[in-house]
Structure formats: structure tokens, C-alpha cells
Amino acid sequence: MIIFKYLLVALLGFLFIGCSTKYQPVGFSGGFSETRLGDDTFNVSFRGNGYTSREKASDFALLRSAELTLDGGYQYFIILNSEKYVENGSYTSPKTYNTTFQANTFGNQTYGNAYTRSNGGNTIYFQRPSTDNTIQCFKDKPNLNTVIYEAEFISKSIKTKYDIRD
């Protein structure tokens, strides 16, 4: 019965966190968020979980930037500042012990053997990537000496890459 409980907890855990973070507003398993810094300026963040690649975290921050640009009636955006980082973590499963004893009696003497088995105590290491972009939006293509993103193109391209449907 105890083994069944551990298997059930492990199965539910894998089902719950066994996938990379989806493109979604920030929640328990990660996602995007934004802060408006001005009329045309935003800080856009994407936080992944232990199954999310750095590339995906970067792409999803870029996708959210494109969506905010289009939602605001703009066509283009630039990244004023970008920070990418990884949070390292670990999880160690609880260690359990199970002892069994077998005894045999012969006359006035009892002989026995005890066996102790341990389970658990395994450590899993993981990394959670994050990307923070500060963006500025433009209605017309600016004449700047930097990378200028066309929001509609970025949105379609990343949605196609990850099969994201509206």
C-alpha cells in the first residue's frame, strides 16, 4: 500500500510538471508577464520550468513582445534591453526504509534474519530559463541603427514554429 502511494504521487508529479512551459500567462509552471513602462514601452518576461529550453523561453518572450506591439496598434518594436538567465535547482526524493524479519524456532531456540531495504534519496537537478526584454513599440518603421522587429512577422513565425493556435 505504501509503494502504491509513492507511485501515485510520482505519477501525478510527472504528469503535472513533465512538460515544458506552454505559451500562457504566468502561473505555477511558468509563463509570460509584462509591465507597461510608458505609452509605447514594456518590460516583457517569460519564465520556463525545468523542461523548457533557453531557446523556447527567448522565443516566447519575443512572441509576447510582438503581441503587445500589435495590441497597442503598433507594427514594429525594438529591444532596448534583454536579460537571459537560468535558475538552477534540485529535488531530492524522500528516503524510506523497509525492514522484514523472518524467524524460525527449533525447540527453545529462535533463529532469524532481518533485511532492510531503502528506497528514494535520489536527487534530480534542473534548470529553469528566463528571458526579460524591455521593448519600445513604433507605428512606423524607425530609422535606427539597431535590430527592428516586424511584430506581425515575428508573431506568425513563432506561432508556426511551436504550433500555437489563436
DSSP file (Angstrom, degrees, kcal/mol; ACC not computed):
  #  RESIDUE AA STRUCTURE BP1 BP2  ACC     N-H-->O    O-->H-N    N-H-->O    O-->H-N    TCO  KAPPA ALPHA  PHI   PSI    X-CA   Y-CA   Z-CA
    1    1 A M     >        0   0    0      0, 0.0     4,-1.8     0, 0.0     5,-0.1   0.000 360.0 360.0 360.0 -39.9    0.0    0.0    0.0
    2    2 A I  H  >  +     0   0    0      1,-0.2     4,-2.0     2,-0.2     5,-0.2   0.905 360.0  52.0 -65.1 -40.7    2.9    2.4    0.8
    3    3 A I  H  > S+     0   0    0      1,-0.2     4,-2.6     2,-0.2    -1,-0.2   0.908 106.5  54.5 -62.2 -40.8    4.5    1.7   -2.5
    4    4 A F  H  > S+     0   0    0      1,-0.2     4,-2.5     2,-0.2    -1,-0.2   0.900 106.7  51.1 -58.8 -42.0    1.2    2.4   -4.3
    5    5 A K  H  X S+     0   0    0     -4,-1.8     4,-2.5     2,-0.2    -1,-0.2   0.912 111.2  47.5 -62.8 -42.9    1.1    5.9   -2.6
    6    6 A Y  H  X S+     0   0    0     -4,-2.0     4,-2.6     2,-0.2    -2,-0.2   0.904 112.5  49.1 -66.2 -40.7    4.6    6.7   -3.7
    7    7 A L  H  X S+     0   0    0     -4,-2.6     4,-2.7     2,-0.2    -2,-0.2   0.907 111.6  49.5 -64.0 -41.0    3.9    5.6   -7.2
    8    8 A L  H  X S+     0   0    0     -4,-2.5     4,-2.6     2,-0.2     5,-0.2   0.922 112.4  47.1 -63.5 -45.1    0.7    7.6   -7.4
    9    9 A V  H  X S+     0   0    0     -4,-2.5     4,-2.2     2,-0.2    -2,-0.2   0.917 114.1  47.9 -62.7 -43.4    2.5   10.8   -6.1
   10   10 A A  H  X S+     0   0    0     -4,-2.6     4,-2.4     2,-0.2    -2,-0.2   0.919 112.1  49.3 -64.3 -43.2    5.4   10.3   -8.5
   11   11 A L  H  X S+     0   0    0     -4,-2.7     4,-2.4     1,-0.2    -2,-0.2   0.927 112.1  47.3 -62.4 -46.0    3.0    9.7  -11.5
   12   12 A L  H  X S+     0   0    0     -4,-2.6     4,-2.2     1,-0.2    -1,-0.2   0.892 111.3  52.6 -62.7 -38.8    0.9   12.8  -10.6
   13   13 A G  H  X S+     0   0    0     -4,-2.2     4,-2.5    -5,-0.2     5,-0.2   0.922 110.8  46.1 -62.7 -44.4    4.1   14.8  -10.3
   14   14 A F  H  X S+     0   0    0     -4,-2.4     4,-1.7     1,-0.2    -2,-0.2   0.884 113.2  49.5 -67.3 -38.3    5.4   13.8  -13.7
   15   15 A L  H  < S+     0   0    0     -4,-2.4    -1,-0.2    -5,-0.2    -2,-0.2   0.879 114.8  45.7 -65.8 -36.2    2.0   14.4  -15.3
   16   16 A F  H  < S+     0   0    0     -4,-2.2    -2,-0.2    -5,-0.2     3,-0.2   0.900 131.6  16.6 -75.8 -41.3    1.9   17.9  -13.7
   17   17 A I  H  < S+     0   0    0     -4,-2.5    -2,-0.2    -5,-0.2    -3,-0.2   0.332  94.1 102.6-115.3   7.1    5.5   19.1  -14.4
   18   18 A G  S  < S+     0   0    0     -4,-1.7     2,-0.3    -5,-0.2    -1,-0.1   0.412  73.4  66.9 -75.6   3.6    6.6   16.7  -17.1
   19   19 A C  S    S-     0   0    0     -3,-0.2    32,-0.3    -4,-0.1    33,-0.1  -0.895  88.7-103.4-123.8 152.8    6.1   19.2  -20.0
   20   20 A S        -     0   0    0     -2,-0.3    32,-0.1    31,-0.3    30,-0.1  -0.328  57.7 -77.6 -68.1 158.9    7.9   22.4  -20.8
   21   21 A T        -     0   0    0     28,-0.1    -1,-0.1     8,-0.1    10,-0.1  -0.331  49.9-135.4 -60.4 131.6    6.0   25.6  -20.0
   22   22 A K        -     0   0    0      8,-0.1     2,-1.1    -3,-0.1    -1,-0.1  -0.338  33.2 -87.5 -80.0 166.9    3.3   26.4  -22.5
   23   23 A Y  S    S+     0   0    0      8,-0.1    -1,-0.1    -2,-0.1     8,-0.1  -0.692  84.4 119.8 -77.2 103.9    2.7   29.8  -24.0
   24   24 A Q  S    S-     0   0    0     -2,-1.1     8,-2.9     3,-0.0     3,-0.1  -0.967  71.8 -74.2-158.4 161.4    0.4   31.1  -21.3
   25   25 A P  B    S-a   32   0A   0      0, 0.0     8,-0.2     0, 0.0    21,-0.0  -0.347  75.7 -74.6 -60.4 152.2    0.2   33.9  -18.7
   26   26 A V  S    S+     0   0    0      6,-2.5     5,-0.3     5,-0.2     2,-0.2  -0.200  72.0 144.9 -56.8 135.4    2.5   33.2  -15.8
   27   27 A G  B >   -F   30   0B   0      3,-1.2     3,-1.6    -3,-0.1    -1,-0.1  -0.684  65.0 -53.6-148.1-160.1    1.3   30.5  -13.4
   28   28 A F  T 3  S+     0   0    0      1,-0.3     3,-0.1    -2,-0.2    -2,-0.1   0.860 135.2  40.9 -58.3 -38.9    2.7   27.7  -11.2
   29   29 A S  T 3  S-     0   0    0      1,-0.4    -1,-0.3    20,-0.1     2,-0.2   0.257 122.8 -97.0 -97.0  13.5    4.7   26.2  -14.1
   30   30 A G  B <   +F   27   0B   0     -3,-1.6    -3,-1.2    18,-0.1    -1,-0.4  -0.563  53.3 156.0 106.4-171.6    5.9   29.5  -15.6
   31   31 A G  E     - B   0  47A   0     16,-2.2    16,-2.5    -5,-0.3     2,-0.2  -0.885  43.2 -48.0 139.4-169.8    4.6   31.7  -18.4
   32   32 A F  E     +aB  25  46A   0     -8,-2.9    -6,-2.5    -2,-0.3     2,-0.3  -0.649  42.5 171.1-101.7 156.1    4.7   35.3  -19.6
   33   33 A S  E     - B   0  45A   0     12,-2.1    12,-3.1    -2,-0.2     2,-0.3  -0.967  10.1-161.6-151.2 161.1    4.1   38.5  -17.9
   34   34 A E  E     - B   0  44A   0     -2,-0.3     2,-0.4    10,-0.2    10,-0.2  -0.986   9.7-155.1-146.1 156.1    4.5   42.2  -18.8
   35   35 A T  E     - B   0  43A   0      8,-2.3     8,-2.7    -2,-0.3     2,-0.5  -0.998  22.8-130.7-131.3 127.3    4.7   45.6  -17.2
   36   36 A R  E     + B   0  42A   0     -2,-0.4     6,-0.3     6,-0.2     3,-0.1  -0.667  26.0 176.2 -78.4 125.3    3.8   48.8  -19.0
   37   37 A L        -     0   0    0      4,-2.7     2,-0.3    -2,-0.5     5,-0.2   0.580  65.1 -20.6-104.2 -15.4    6.6   51.3  -18.5
   38   38 A G  S    S-     0   0    0      3,-1.5     3,-0.4     1,-0.0    -1,-0.3  -0.938  87.8 -66.6-172.4-175.2    5.3   54.0  -20.8
   39   39 A D  S    S+     0   0    0     -2,-0.3    -1,-0.0     1,-0.2     3,-0.0   0.868 134.1  13.4 -58.7 -36.9    2.8   54.6  -23.6
   40   40 A D  S    S+     0   0    0     -3,-0.0    97,-3.1    97,-0.0     2,-0.4   0.141 113.1  88.0-126.7  18.7    5.0   52.6  -26.0
   41   41 A T  E     + C   0 136A   0     -3,-0.4    -4,-2.7    95,-0.2    -3,-1.5  -0.971  46.5 171.8-128.9 135.3    7.4   50.8  -23.7
   42   42 A F  E     -BC  36 135A   0     93,-2.1    93,-2.8    -2,-0.4     2,-0.5  -0.960  30.7-137.1-137.5 152.7    7.0   47.5  -21.9
   43   43 A N  E     -BC  35 134A   0     -8,-2.7    -8,-2.3    -2,-0.3     2,-0.4  -0.980  30.1-167.7-105.1 122.8    9.0   45.0  -19.8
   44   44 A V  E     -BC  34 133A   0     89,-3.6    89,-3.3    -2,-0.5     2,-0.4  -0.944   5.7-175.8-117.2 129.5    8.2   41.5  -21.1
   45   45 A S  E     -BC  33 132A   0    -12,-3.1   -12,-2.1    -2,-0.4     2,-0.4  -0.933  13.2-170.5-125.8 147.4    9.2   38.4  -19.2
   46   46 A F  E     -BC  32 131A   0     85,-2.3    85,-2.2    -2,-0.4     2,-0.5  -0.980   6.8-166.6-135.1 128.0    8.9   34.7  -19.8
   47   47 A R  E     -BC  31 130A   0    -16,-2.5   -16,-2.2    -2,-0.4    83,-0.2  -0.956   8.8-164.1-113.9 124.6    9.7   32.1  -17.1
   48   48 A G        -     0   0    0     81,-3.0     2,-0.2    -2,-0.5   -18,-0.1  -0.460  12.4-127.5 -97.4 173.8   10.2   28.5  -18.1
   49   49 A N    >   -     0   0    0     -2,-0.1     3,-1.8    79,-0.1    -1,-0.1  -0.406  47.8 -74.4-106.5-168.9   10.2   25.3  -15.9
   50   50 A G  T 3  S+     0   0    0      1,-0.3    77,-0.4    78,-0.2   -30,-0.1   0.594 131.4  50.2 -66.3 -10.7   12.8   22.6  -15.8
   51   51 A Y  T 3  S+     0   0    0    -32,-0.3     2,-0.4   -34,-0.1   -31,-0.3   0.328  88.2 100.9-107.3   4.8   11.6   21.2  -19.2
   52   52 A T    <   -     0   0    0     -3,-1.8     2,-0.1    75,-0.3    -4,-0.1  -0.774  67.3-133.9 -95.7 132.5   11.8   24.5  -21.1
   53   53 A S     >  -     0   0    0     -2,-0.4     4,-2.0     1,-0.1     5,-0.1  -0.402  19.3-118.7 -78.3 160.2   14.7   25.2  -23.3
   54   54 A R  H  > S+     0   0    0      1,-0.2     4,-2.3     2,-0.2     5,-0.2   0.884 115.8  55.6 -63.0 -38.7   16.5   28.5  -23.3
   55   55 A E  H  > S+     0   0    0      1,-0.2     4,-2.8     2,-0.2    -1,-0.2   0.915 107.2  48.5 -61.3 -43.5   15.6   29.0  -26.9
   56   56 A K  H  > S+     0   0    0      2,-0.2     4,-2.7     1,-0.2     5,-0.2   0.901 109.8  51.7 -65.9 -41.1   11.9   28.5  -26.2
   57   57 A A  H  X S+     0   0    0     -4,-2.0     4,-1.6     2,-0.2    -1,-0.2   0.916 113.2  45.7 -61.0 -42.8   12.0   31.0  -23.3
   58   58 A S  H  X S+     0   0    0     -4,-2.3     4,-1.9     2,-0.2    -2,-0.2   0.920 113.5  48.9 -65.9 -45.0   13.6   33.5  -25.5
   59   59 A D  H  X S+     0   0    0     -4,-2.8     4,-2.6     1,-0.2    -2,-0.2   0.904 110.4  50.6 -62.3 -42.3   11.2   32.9  -28.4
   60   60 A F  H  X S+     0   0    0     -4,-2.7     4,-2.2     2,-0.2    -1,-0.2   0.834 108.8  51.2 -69.9 -31.4    8.1   33.1  -26.1
   61   61 A A  H  X S+     0   0    0     -4,-1.6     4,-1.8    -5,-0.2    -1,-0.2   0.893 112.1  48.2 -67.4 -38.6    9.3   36.5  -24.7
   62   62 A L  H  X S+     0   0    0     -4,-1.9     4,-2.2     2,-0.2    -2,-0.2   0.898 110.4  51.4 -66.5 -41.5    9.7   37.7  -28.3
   63   63 A L  H  X S+     0   0    0     -4,-2.6     4,-2.4     2,-0.2    -2,-0.2   0.919 109.7  48.8 -61.9 -44.5    6.2   36.4  -29.2
   64   64 A R  H  X S+     0   0    0     -4,-2.2     4,-2.4     1,-0.2    -1,-0.2   0.878 109.2  54.1 -64.9 -35.2    4.7   38.2  -26.2
   65   65 A S  H  X S+     0   0    0     -4,-1.8     4,-2.0     2,-0.2    -1,-0.2   0.917 109.1  48.2 -61.6 -43.8    6.5   41.4  -27.3
   66   66 A A  H  X S+     0   0    0     -4,-2.2     4,-2.4     2,-0.2    -2,-0.2   0.905 110.9  50.9 -64.3 -42.0    5.1   41.1  -30.8
   67   67 A E  H  X S+     0   0    0     -4,-2.4     4,-2.9     1,-0.2    -2,-0.2   0.912 110.1  48.7 -63.7 -42.9    1.5   40.6  -29.4
   68   68 A L  H  X S+     0   0    0     -4,-2.4     4,-1.6     2,-0.2    -1,-0.2   0.890 110.4  52.7 -63.6 -38.3    1.8   43.6  -27.1
   69   69 A T  H  <>S+     0   0    0     -4,-2.0     5,-2.5    -5,-0.2    -2,-0.2   0.950 113.7  41.7 -60.4 -50.4    3.0   45.7  -30.1
   70   70 A L  H ><5S+     0   0    0     -4,-2.4     3,-1.7     1,-0.2    -2,-0.2   0.892 111.2  55.8 -66.7 -40.4    0.1   44.6  -32.3
   71   71 A D  H 3<5S+     0   0    0     -4,-2.9    -1,-0.2     1,-0.3    -2,-0.2   0.812 106.0  53.2 -61.8 -29.9   -2.5   45.0  -29.4
   72   72 A G  T 3<5S-     0   0    0     -4,-1.6    -1,-0.3    -3,-0.2    -2,-0.2   0.412 122.6-105.0 -86.2   2.5   -1.3   48.6  -29.0
   73   73 A G  T < 5S+     0   0    0     -3,-1.7     2,-0.2     1,-0.3    -3,-0.2   0.662  80.5 128.4  83.3  16.5   -1.8   49.4  -32.6
   74   74 A Y      < -     0   0    0     -5,-2.5    -1,-0.3    -6,-0.2    65,-0.3  -0.589  45.7-162.0-100.3 165.4    1.9   49.4  -33.4
   75   75 A Q        +     0   0    0     63,-2.2    76,-2.3    -2,-0.2    77,-0.5   0.633  69.8  38.1-116.2 -25.1    3.7   47.5  -36.2
   76   76 A Y  E     -DE 138 150A   0     62,-2.5    62,-2.9    74,-0.2     2,-0.3  -0.877  56.0-176.9-130.0 156.4    7.4   47.4  -35.1
   77   77 A F  E     -DE 137 149A   0     72,-2.0    72,-3.0    -2,-0.3     2,-0.3  -0.991  10.0-154.6-148.9 157.2    9.4   47.1  -31.9
   78   78 A I  E     -D  136   0A   0     58,-2.2    58,-2.0    -2,-0.3     2,-0.7  -0.916  24.2-120.7-124.3 155.6   13.0   47.2  -30.8
   79   79 A I  E     -D  135   0A   0     68,-0.5    56,-0.3    -2,-0.3     3,-0.1  -0.878  24.1-177.5 -98.2 114.5   14.5   45.6  -27.8
   80   80 A L  E    S+     0   0A   0     54,-2.9     2,-0.3    -2,-0.7    55,-0.2   0.850  73.9   2.0 -77.5 -36.3   16.1   48.2  -25.6
   81   81 A N  E     -D  134   0A   0     53,-1.4    53,-3.0     2,-0.0     2,-0.4  -0.985  64.2-169.5-153.0 140.0   17.5   45.7  -23.1
   82   82 A S  E     -D  133   0A   0     -2,-0.3     2,-0.4    51,-0.2    51,-0.2  -0.997   1.9-175.4-137.0 132.1   17.5   41.9  -22.8
   83   83 A E  E     -D  132   0A   0     49,-2.8    49,-2.9    -2,-0.4     2,-0.4  -0.994   1.7-174.5-127.0 131.1   18.5   39.7  -20.0
   84   84 A K  E     +D  131   0A   0     -2,-0.4     2,-0.3    47,-0.2    47,-0.2  -0.987  15.5 158.9-123.6 132.2   18.6   35.9  -20.1
   85   85 A Y  E     -D  130   0A   0     45,-2.1    45,-2.7    -2,-0.4     2,-0.4  -0.963  29.4-136.8-149.4 165.9   19.3   33.8  -17.1
   86   86 A V  E     -D  129   0A   0     -2,-0.3     2,-0.6    43,-0.2    -2,-0.0  -0.991  10.2-147.6-129.5 130.6   18.9   30.3  -15.7
   87   87 A E  E     -D  128   0A   0     41,-2.5    41,-2.6    -2,-0.4     2,-0.4  -0.877  18.0-149.0 -96.6 123.8   17.8   29.4  -12.2
   88   88 A N  E     +D  127   0A   0     -2,-0.6     2,-0.3    39,-0.2    39,-0.2  -0.740  26.8 158.9 -93.3 140.3   19.5   26.1  -11.1
   89   89 A G  E     -D  126   0A   0     37,-2.6    37,-2.6    -2,-0.4     2,-0.3  -0.925  21.4-155.1-149.6 174.1   17.6   23.9   -8.7
   90   90 A S  E     -D  125   0A   0     -2,-0.3     2,-0.4    35,-0.2    35,-0.2  -0.985   4.3-154.8-151.3 159.3   17.4   20.3   -7.4
   91   91 A Y  E     -D  124   0A   0     33,-2.3    33,-3.0    -2,-0.3     2,-0.5  -0.993   6.3-162.0-137.9 130.2   14.9   18.0   -5.8
   92   92 A T  E     -D  123   0A   0     -2,-0.4    31,-0.2    31,-0.2     3,-0.1  -0.959  20.3-132.3-113.2 123.1   15.8   15.0   -3.6
   93   93 A S        -     0   0    0     29,-2.5    28,-0.8    -2,-0.5    -2,-0.0  -0.393  35.4 -93.9 -70.9 149.7   13.1   12.4   -3.1
   94   94 A P        -     0   0    0      0, 0.0     2,-0.5     0, 0.0    27,-0.4  -0.314  37.0-127.3 -63.4 146.1   12.5   11.3    0.5
   95   95 A K        -     0   0    0     25,-0.3     2,-0.3    26,-0.1    25,-0.2  -0.827  28.2-172.4 -97.5 131.8   14.4    8.2    1.6
   96   96 A T  E     -G  119   0C   0     23,-2.9    23,-2.6    -2,-0.5     2,-0.4  -0.897  10.0-150.2-123.3 153.8   12.3    5.4    3.1
   97   97 A Y  E     -G  118   0C   0     -2,-0.3     2,-0.4    21,-0.2    21,-0.2  -0.957   6.2-168.8-124.7 142.0   13.4    2.1    4.8
   98   98 A N  E     -G  117   0C   0     19,-2.7    19,-2.8    -2,-0.4     2,-0.5  -0.980   7.2-168.0-132.3 119.2   11.5   -1.2    4.9
   99   99 A T  E     -G  116   0C   0     -2,-0.4     2,-0.4    17,-0.2    17,-0.2  -0.914   2.2-171.7-111.5 131.2   12.7   -3.9    7.2
  100  100 A T  E     -G  115   0C   0     15,-2.8    15,-2.9    -2,-0.5     2,-0.4  -0.927   4.6-162.3-118.2 147.5   11.5   -7.5    7.0
  101  101 A F  E     -G  114   0C   0     -2,-0.4     2,-0.4    13,-0.2    13,-0.2  -0.991   5.5-168.6-132.8 136.0   12.2  -10.2    9.6
  102  102 A Q  E     -G  113   0C   0     11,-2.7    11,-2.4    -2,-0.4     2,-0.4  -0.993  11.1-173.2-125.6 129.3   11.9  -14.0    9.3
  103  103 A A  E     -G  112   0C   0     -2,-0.4     2,-0.4     9,-0.2     9,-0.2  -0.947  10.1-170.1-126.6 144.6   12.2  -16.2   12.4
  104  104 A N  E     -G  111   0C   0      7,-3.3     7,-3.3    -2,-0.4     2,-0.5  -0.997  11.5-151.9-129.5 136.1   12.4  -19.9   12.8
  105  105 A T  E     -G  110   0C   0     -2,-0.4     2,-0.5     5,-0.2     5,-0.2  -0.928  12.3-179.0-113.0 130.8   12.1  -21.7   16.2
  106  106 A F  E >   -G  109   0C   0      3,-3.1     3,-1.8    -2,-0.5     2,-0.4  -0.924  65.9 -54.1-126.7 103.5   13.7  -25.1   16.9
  107  107 A G  T 3  S-     0   0    0     -2,-0.5     0, 0.0     1,-0.3     0, 0.0  -0.519 123.1 -13.5  68.4-123.7   13.0  -26.2   20.4
  108  108 A N  T 3  S+     0   0    0     -2,-0.4     2,-0.4    -3,-0.1    -1,-0.3   0.332 123.4  82.8 -93.1   6.8   14.0  -23.5   22.9
  109  109 A Q  E <   -G  106   0C   0     -3,-1.8    -3,-3.1     2,-0.0     2,-0.5  -0.898  58.1-160.1-118.6 142.5   16.0  -21.5   20.3
  110  110 A T  E     -G  105   0C   0     -2,-0.4     2,-0.4    -5,-0.2    -5,-0.2  -0.973   6.6-169.2-120.1 131.3   14.9  -19.0   17.7
  111  111 A Y  E     +G  104   0C   0     -7,-3.3    -7,-3.3    -2,-0.5     2,-0.3  -0.914  14.8 169.6-116.0 144.4   16.9  -18.1   14.7
  112  112 A G  E     -G  103   0C   0     -2,-0.4     2,-0.4    -9,-0.2    -9,-0.2  -0.984  26.3-147.6-152.8 164.0   16.1  -15.2   12.5
  113  113 A N  E     -G  102   0C   0    -11,-2.4   -11,-2.7    -2,-0.3     2,-0.4  -0.996  12.6-160.3-131.7 138.1   17.2  -12.9    9.7
  114  114 A A  E     -G  101   0C   0     -2,-0.4     2,-0.4   -13,-0.2   -13,-0.2  -0.962   4.3-167.2-120.0 138.9   16.4   -9.3    9.1
  115  115 A Y  E     -G  100   0C   0    -15,-2.9   -15,-2.8    -2,-0.4     2,-0.5  -0.989   2.0-164.3-125.7 130.8   16.6   -7.4    5.9
  116  116 A T  E     -G   99   0C   0     -2,-0.4     2,-0.4   -17,-0.2   -17,-0.2  -0.964   6.5-172.3-116.6 128.6   16.4   -3.7    5.5
  117  117 A R  E     -G   98   0C   0    -19,-2.8   -19,-2.7    -2,-0.5     2,-0.4  -0.949   7.5-154.2-118.8 137.4   15.8   -2.2    2.1
  118  118 A S  E     -G   97   0C   0     -2,-0.4     2,-0.3   -21,-0.2   -21,-0.2  -0.877  10.0-174.3-112.7 147.2   16.0    1.6    1.3
  119  119 A N  E     +G   96   0C   0    -23,-2.6   -23,-2.9    -2,-0.4     2,-0.1  -0.951  47.5  15.3-132.9 153.5   14.2    3.5   -1.4
  120  120 A G        +     0   0    0     -2,-0.3   -25,-0.3   -25,-0.2     3,-0.1  -0.423  49.3 127.4  86.9-160.2   14.4    7.0   -2.6
  121  121 A G        +     0   0    0    -28,-0.8     2,-0.3   -27,-0.4   -26,-0.1   0.647  43.4 146.8  77.0  15.7   17.0    9.6   -1.8
  122  122 A N        -     0   0    0    -28,-0.2   -29,-2.5     2,-0.0     2,-0.5  -0.670  38.3-145.8 -87.3 138.3   17.6   10.3   -5.5
  123  123 A T  E     - D   0  92A   0     -2,-0.3     2,-0.5   -31,-0.2   -31,-0.2  -0.895   9.5-165.0-107.6 130.6   18.5   13.9   -6.5
  124  124 A I  E     - D   0  91A   0    -33,-3.0   -33,-2.3    -2,-0.5     2,-0.4  -0.957   7.6-155.3-112.8 128.5   17.3   15.4   -9.7
  125  125 A Y  E     + D   0  90A   0     -2,-0.5     2,-0.3   -35,-0.2   -35,-0.2  -0.823  19.1 171.9-102.5 142.8   18.9   18.6  -10.9
  126  126 A F  E     - D   0  89A   0    -37,-2.6   -37,-2.6    -2,-0.4     2,-0.4  -0.952  24.1-141.4-146.3 164.5   17.1   21.0  -13.2
  127  127 A Q  E     - D   0  88A   0    -77,-0.4   -75,-0.3    -2,-0.3   -39,-0.2  -0.994   6.2-158.2-129.7 137.0   17.4   24.5  -14.8
  128  128 A R  E     - D   0  87A   0    -41,-2.6   -41,-2.5    -2,-0.4     2,-0.2  -0.942  17.5-150.9-116.1 109.0   14.6   27.0  -15.3
  129  129 A P  E     - D   0  86A   0      0, 0.0   -81,-3.0     0, 0.0     2,-0.3  -0.486  14.5-174.8 -81.3 149.6   15.4   29.5  -18.1
  130  130 A S  E     -CD  47  85A   0    -45,-2.7   -45,-2.1   -83,-0.2     2,-0.4  -0.984  10.6-163.2-140.2 150.4   14.0   33.1  -18.1
  131  131 A T  E     -CD  46  84A   0    -85,-2.2   -85,-2.3    -2,-0.3     2,-0.5  -0.998   1.8-170.2-135.3 132.4   14.1   36.0  -20.5
  132  132 A D  E     -CD  45  83A   0    -49,-2.9   -49,-2.8    -2,-0.4     2,-0.4  -0.991   9.1-177.3-121.1 124.3   13.3   39.6  -19.7
  133  133 A N  E     -CD  44  82A   0    -89,-3.3   -89,-3.6    -2,-0.5     2,-0.6  -0.975  18.0-155.0-120.8 134.0   13.1   42.1  -22.6
  134  134 A T  E     -CD  43  81A   0    -53,-3.0   -54,-2.9    -2,-0.4   -53,-1.4  -0.950  29.6-174.6-101.3 120.6   12.4   45.8  -22.4
  135  135 A I  E     -CD  42  79A   0    -93,-2.8   -93,-2.1    -2,-0.6     2,-0.4  -0.815  23.5-153.6-120.1 156.2   10.8   46.9  -25.7
  136  136 A Q  E     -CD  41  78A   0    -58,-2.0   -58,-2.2    -2,-0.3     2,-0.3  -0.997  19.8-144.2-125.5 133.9    9.7   50.1  -27.4
  137  137 A C  E     - D   0  77A   0    -97,-3.1     2,-0.3    -2,-0.4   -60,-0.2  -0.675  12.7-168.0-101.6 151.3    6.9   50.0  -30.0
  138  138 A F  E     - D   0  76A   0    -62,-2.9   -62,-2.5    -2,-0.3   -63,-2.2  -0.994  23.1-152.0-138.1 142.3    6.6   52.1  -33.2
  139  139 A K  S    S+     0   0    0     -2,-0.3     2,-0.3   -65,-0.3    -1,-0.1   0.882  91.7  34.2 -76.6 -41.1    3.7   52.7  -35.6
  140  140 A D  S    S-     0   0    0    -65,-0.1   -64,-0.1   -64,-0.1    -1,-0.1  -0.807 105.3 -88.3-112.2 155.8    6.1   53.3  -38.5
  141  141 A K        -     0   0    0     -2,-0.3     2,-0.1     1,-0.1    -2,-0.1  -0.468  49.5-134.7 -65.1 118.8    9.5   51.7  -39.1
  142  142 A P        -     0   0    0      0, 0.0     2,-1.2     0, 0.0    -1,-0.1  -0.375   8.3-124.9 -76.1 155.5   12.0   53.8  -37.2
  143  143 A N        +     0   0    0     -2,-0.1     2,-0.3     2,-0.1    -2,-0.0  -0.682  60.1 140.4 -97.6  77.5   15.3   54.8  -38.8
  144  144 A L        -     0   0    0     -2,-1.2     2,-1.2     2,-0.2     4,-0.1  -0.855  62.1-121.4-122.5 155.1   17.6   53.4  -36.1
  145  145 A N  S    S+     0   0    0     -2,-0.3     2,-0.3     2,-0.1    -2,-0.1  -0.489  85.0  77.8 -93.1  62.9   20.9   51.6  -36.1
  146  146 A T  S    S-     0   0    0     -2,-1.2     2,-0.4     0, 0.0    -2,-0.2  -0.930  95.2 -67.4-155.3 173.0   19.5   48.5  -34.3
  147  147 A V        -     0   0    0     -2,-0.3     2,-0.5   -68,-0.1   -68,-0.5  -0.582  47.2-160.2 -72.6 127.1   17.5   45.4  -35.0
  148  148 A I        -     0   0    0     -2,-0.4     2,-0.4   -70,-0.1   -70,-0.2  -0.950   5.4-149.7-112.8 122.8   13.9   46.3  -35.8
  149  149 A Y  E     -E   77   0A   0    -72,-3.0   -72,-2.0    -2,-0.5     2,-0.8  -0.779   8.4-140.9 -97.0 133.3   11.3   43.6  -35.4
  150  150 A E  E  >  -E   76   0A   0     -2,-0.4     4,-2.4   -74,-0.2   -74,-0.2  -0.843  16.7-151.2 -89.8 112.4    8.2   43.5  -37.5
  151  151 A A  H  > S+     0   0    0    -76,-2.3     4,-2.6    -2,-0.8     5,-0.2   0.855  89.5  50.8 -58.4 -44.0    5.6   42.3  -35.0
  152  152 A E  H  > S+     0   0    0    -77,-0.5     4,-2.3     1,-0.2    -1,-0.2   0.915 112.9  46.6 -62.6 -43.2    3.2   40.6  -37.4
  153  153 A F  H  > S+     0   0    0     -3,-0.2     4,-2.6     2,-0.2    -2,-0.2   0.927 113.4  48.3 -64.1 -46.3    6.1   38.5  -38.9
  154  154 A I  H  X S+     0   0    0     -4,-2.4     4,-2.5     2,-0.2     5,-0.3   0.923 111.7  50.6 -60.4 -45.9    7.5   37.6  -35.5
  155  155 A S  H  X S+     0   0    0     -4,-2.6     4,-2.2    -5,-0.2     5,-0.2   0.943 114.4  42.0 -59.7 -50.5    4.1   36.5  -34.2
  156  156 A K  H  X S+     0   0    0     -4,-2.3     4,-2.1    -5,-0.2    -1,-0.2   0.908 114.6  52.0 -63.7 -42.5    3.3   34.3  -37.2
  157  157 A S  H  X S+     0   0    0     -4,-2.6     4,-2.2    -5,-0.2    -2,-0.2   0.926 113.8  40.6 -62.9 -47.8    6.8   32.8  -37.3
  158  158 A I  H  X S+     0   0    0     -4,-2.5     4,-2.0     2,-0.2    -1,-0.2   0.880 113.7  53.4 -72.4 -37.3    7.0   31.8  -33.7
  159  159 A K  H  <>S+     0   0    0     -4,-2.2     5,-2.7    -5,-0.3     4,-0.4   0.888 111.8  46.6 -63.9 -37.2    3.4   30.6  -33.6
  160  160 A T  H ><5S+     0   0    0     -4,-2.1     3,-0.9     3,-0.2    -2,-0.2   0.924 109.3  54.5 -67.2 -44.6    4.2   28.4  -36.6
  161  161 A K  H 3<5S+     0   0    0     -4,-2.2    -2,-0.2     1,-0.2    -1,-0.2   0.880 121.0  29.9 -57.2 -41.3    7.4   27.1  -35.1
  162  162 A Y  T 3<5S-     0   0    0     -4,-2.0    -1,-0.2    -5,-0.1    -2,-0.2   0.258 108.3-117.7-105.7  10.7    5.6   25.9  -31.9
  163  163 A D  T < 5 +     0   0    0     -3,-0.9     2,-0.5    -4,-0.4    -3,-0.2   0.927  51.8 168.4  52.3  52.0    2.3   25.1  -33.4
  164  164 A I      < -     0   0    0     -5,-2.7     2,-0.4    -6,-0.2    -1,-0.2  -0.845  17.1-159.9 -96.9 126.7    0.4   27.7  -31.3
  165  165 A R              0   0    0     -2,-0.5    -5,-0.0     1,-0.1     0, 0.0  -0.861 360.0 360.0-110.6 143.0   -3.1   28.4  -32.5
  166  166 A D              0   0    0     -2,-0.4    -1,-0.1     0, 0.0    -2,-0.0   0.471 360.0 360.0 -73.9 360.0   -5.1   31.5  -31.7
